[in-house]
């Protein structure tokens, strides 16, 4: 029932392109959830909700931040589109009465990542990057990595995002740096065991 409500809402509120992207992310998230032993229904709901605020203009995103008590940081003020995950999680909680952190947190952090990402966080983060409609240099390798070593894929995804942001002369969100450094640290700790 919840899935059908969300699908109806996003079909009406997202652009056709964003809606198709969202369905691709949901399909990919469910498949990854099966590989990594995560609740597929929750992964699907998070994926369906992840871009619920992505088509909002900058002014509306900032207005919604005020409404929900979200304090944008400097990179988010410079590029309000970064707020769509945080705002989207609040809309999902309010509109669909969702309180499950395994759904809301992946929506909240899918754009930037965060330190100590959970499996659901990682699945939505990488599913958003590798869904079938995406096409960029290195996508085939990233897709392959996602189904073999999720941490490696998320690290490669973060690296790609950070390089993209640097090449455009924009500020890197601190959460992306923290997420990347955390994955590198944990990988080094595993190698030392």
C-alpha positions in Angstrom: 0.0 0.0 0.0 2.8 2.5 1.0 4.7 1.7 -2.2 1.7 2.3 -4.4 1.0 5.7 -2.6 4.6 6.8 -3.1 4.6 5.6 -6.8 1.5 7.6 -7.5 2.8 10.7 -5.8 6.2 10.6 -7.6 4.6 9.9 -10.9 2.5 13.1 -10.5 5.2 15.3 -9.0 8.5 14.4 -10.8 9.4 15.1 -14.4 9.2 12.1 -16.7 13.0 11.9 -16.8 13.3 12.0 -13.0 10.5 9.5 -12.6 12.2 7.0 -15.0 15.5 7.6 -13.1 13.8 6.9 -9.8 12.3 3.6 -11.0 15.8 2.6 -12.2 17.3 3.4 -8.8 14.5 1.4 -7.1 15.2 -1.6 -9.4 18.9 -1.4 -8.7 18.5 -0.9 -5.0 16.3 -4.0 -4.7 18.8 -6.1 -6.5 21.7 -4.8 -4.4 19.7 -5.3 -1.2 19.3 -9.0 -2.2 23.1 -9.3 -2.7 24.0 -7.7 0.6 21.2 -9.1 2.8 19.3 -5.9 3.3 15.5 -5.6 3.5 14.5 -5.1 -0.2 11.2 -3.5 0.6 12.8 -0.8 2.6 15.5 -0.3 0.0 12.8 0.1 -2.7 10.8 2.6 -0.7 14.0 4.7 0.1 14.9 4.6 -3.6 11.4 5.7 -4.7 11.6 8.6 -2.2 15.2 9.6 -2.8 14.6 12.4 -5.4 11.2 13.5 -4.1 12.5 17.1 -3.7 15.1 17.0 -6.5 12.9 19.0 -8.9 12.4 21.8 -6.4 14.0 25.1 -7.3 16.6 26.7 -5.0 14.2 29.1 -3.3 11.8 26.3 -2.5 14.5 24.0 -1.1 15.7 26.8 1.2 12.1 27.6 2.2 11.5 23.9 3.1 14.7 23.9 5.2 13.2 26.8 7.2 9.9 24.8 7.6 11.7 21.6 8.7 14.3 23.3 10.9 17.2 22.2 8.6 20.3 24.5 9.0 22.0 24.5 5.6 25.8 24.5 5.7 28.0 26.6 3.4 28.2 24.2 0.5 24.4 23.7 0.6 23.8 27.4 0.6 26.1 27.8 -2.4 24.4 24.8 -4.2 20.9 24.3 -2.7 20.3 21.2 -4.8 22.5 19.4 -2.3 19.6 19.8 0.2 17.2 17.7 -1.8 18.0 14.6 0.2 17.6 16.2 3.6 14.4 18.0 2.5 13.1 14.8 0.9 13.6 12.8 4.1 11.5 15.3 5.9 8.8 15.3 3.3 8.7 11.5 3.3 8.3 11.5 7.1 5.5 14.1 7.0 3.6 13.0 3.9 3.9 9.2 4.2 4.3 8.9 8.0 7.6 7.1 7.7 9.9 7.0 10.8 12.2 4.1 9.9 15.8 5.3 9.8 16.6 2.5 7.3 14.4 4.4 4.9 14.9 8.0 5.9 18.7 8.1 6.4 19.5 6.7 3.0 17.2 9.4 1.4 18.8 12.0 3.7 22.4 11.1 2.8 22.3 9.8 -0.7 23.8 12.9 -2.3 26.8 13.4 0.0 27.3 10.2 1.8 28.3 10.4 5.5 30.8 9.0 8.0 29.7 5.5 9.2 27.4 4.8 6.3 25.0 1.9 6.9 24.4 -0.8 4.3 21.1 0.8 3.3 22.9 4.2 3.0 25.5 2.6 0.7 23.0 0.8 -1.4 21.0 3.9 -2.2 24.1 6.0 -2.7 25.5 3.6 -5.3 22.1 2.6 -6.8 21.6 6.3 -7.6 24.9 6.3 -9.5 24.6 3.1 -11.4 20.9 2.7 -12.3 20.4 1.5 -15.9 19.7 5.0 -17.3 23.1 6.3 -16.2 25.9 6.5 -18.8 29.3 8.0 -18.1 33.0 6.9 -18.5 33.7 4.1 -16.0 30.0 3.1 -15.4 30.5 -0.5 -16.4 33.3 -1.0 -13.9 31.4 0.8 -11.2 28.4 -1.4 -11.8 30.5 -4.5 -11.6 32.2 -3.3 -8.4 28.8 -2.6 -6.8 27.8 -6.2 -6.9 31.2 -7.6 -5.7 32.5 -5.1 -3.1 30.0 -2.4 -2.0 32.6 -0.4 0.0 34.9 -0.3 -3.0 32.1 0.9 -5.2 30.9 3.5 -2.8 34.5 4.7 -2.4 34.9 4.9 -6.2 31.6 6.7 -6.4 32.7 9.3 -3.8 36.0 9.7 -5.6 34.1 10.3 -8.9 31.7 12.8 -7.3 34.6 14.7 -5.6 36.6 14.9 -8.8 33.4 16.2 -10.7 32.9 18.9 -8.0 36.6 19.9 -8.1 36.6 20.2 -11.9 33.6 22.6 -11.7 35.3 24.7 -9.1 32.7 24.1 -6.5 33.0 23.4 -2.7 33.2 19.8 -1.7 30.6 18.9 0.9 32.4 17.9 4.2 30.1 14.9 4.5 31.5 13.5 1.3 35.1 13.9 2.5 34.2 12.3 5.9 32.5 9.4 4.1 35.5 8.8 1.9 38.0 9.1 4.7 36.0 6.8 6.8 35.9 4.1 4.1 39.6 4.4 3.5 40.3 4.1 7.2 38.1 1.1 7.7 39.7 -0.6 4.6 43.2 0.0 6.0 42.1 -1.5 9.4 40.8 -4.6 7.6 44.1 -5.0 5.8 46.1 -4.9 9.0 44.1 -7.7 10.6 
